[in-house]
Amino acid sequence: MPEITGLNLAQEMSLLRSDITILLGTGYLEGGNQKTAHQHGVSNPLYKVLRNGIYDRVSRAVFPAH
């Protein structure tokens, strides 16, 4: 995203809606760790390149069917 980083977008979203769950798929994470991501409101950072099905498994764990 040319105008804003994924972490900054997550932080802005968290400020607007603190109850939102944010998954961030990234090839680069500022600070390089999950603590940085959590401080910006990210529930689960997912690092690229991922094996098949990882997004599906994580999203099903975070967003269980009702």
Secondary structure by P-SEA (a helix, b strand, c coil): cccccaaaaaaaaaaacccbbbbbbccccccccaaaaaaaccccccccccccaaaaaaaaaacccc
